[in-house]
Structures are given as structure tokens and as C-alpha cells.
Amino acid sequence: MTPCYRGHHRIFMNLLQSKKLLLTKWTAVTPIAKDKHFLVAKVIQPELPLVAIEWVEMEAIYSKTVTRIDWRDLRDDSLWRQGWV
């Protein structure tokens, strides 16, 4: 994992432990099915305990639609912003 020194990214990198990622708030840069604000509703745990997490389920705040994404997509500022912007 490459260190990132831009302000909010340092905080973000610390959030990526599965327990801390759960229930965090996110804004989709491009709305997904007209939804823009999401919560991490579930962190999909791998079958093997020593394997890193790969997937999270994002729940839209208004429609309650659940979308599964690769958690690494949350690091991409062109896709997601931390918090409800």
C-alpha cells in the first residue's frame, strides 16, 4: 500500500480496518441509480482469516439499495468522497 500524504487520505488509510470501515459515510462522485450518499453497511469477510478484505456493501441512504464494491474503490477520489458532501 503506497502512503498518501494528502490531508484526508491519511485519516482514510487508518479507516480501512474492517471494524472501522463499517458504517462510515461516503458520497459517490457520480450518482449510482440516482443515489449519491451511502453507508458501508457490511464488510464482506474473506473465508480465510489471514486474507485481506476485498468487498464492502454500500447502502444508499434514501433508496436503501445495496451495492457491492471492491473496498479499494473507496480510495479513488474520482469515484468516492469520504463523508456526505
Secondary structure, 3 states (H helix, E strand, C coil): CCCCCCHHHHHHHHHCCHHHHCCCEEEEEEEECCEEEEEEEEEECCCCCCCCCCEEEEEECCCCCEEEEEHHHHHCCCCEEECCC
